[in-house]
Amino acid sequence: MNLMGQMKDLHHQAMQLADQATYLRRSGEEQEANIRLRKAFEHERRAAELAAPDPALEPTRSVLHRSAATLACQCGEFREAERLITTALSGTPPETIAEELRDLLLQVYFEQSPRKKRRPLSAPPRSEPSS
């Protein structure tokens, strides 16, 4: 399987797992939901890491990083979310995605603040990586 195929496959698996986590959480199965959410995060992070070295893969590269960072936040992995966001911003993401990444980075910093006031983080973006 080629690189783009691997990234798409991992991304689709991650989104299926995230959807399953949402369903399980609504059904009151919190522990299993958390397991699925963590697996979704791991799949999306791997997809983002495959895209990371190639700036020519924009906007796929930044979309995958944004999604992985959002899932990282939902898993409480704020330092990993920060790393993913800064990796995405180190490339040339489209301005709308860059704005979303900066907004997410502010949420990450807020969550890590000792004086934080809890606000729910948004669900992972549902946009598809481009071909």
HELIX and SHEET records of a PDB file:
HELIX    1   1 LEU A    3  ARG A   26  1                                  24    
HELIX    2   2 GLU A   30  ALA A   51  1                                  22    
HELIX    3   3 PRO A   55  LEU A   57  5                                   3    
HELIX    4   4 THR A   60  GLN A   74  1                                  15    
HELIX    5   5 PHE A   78  LEU A   89  1                                  12    
HELIX    6   6 GLU A   95  GLN A  112  1                                  18    
END                                                                             
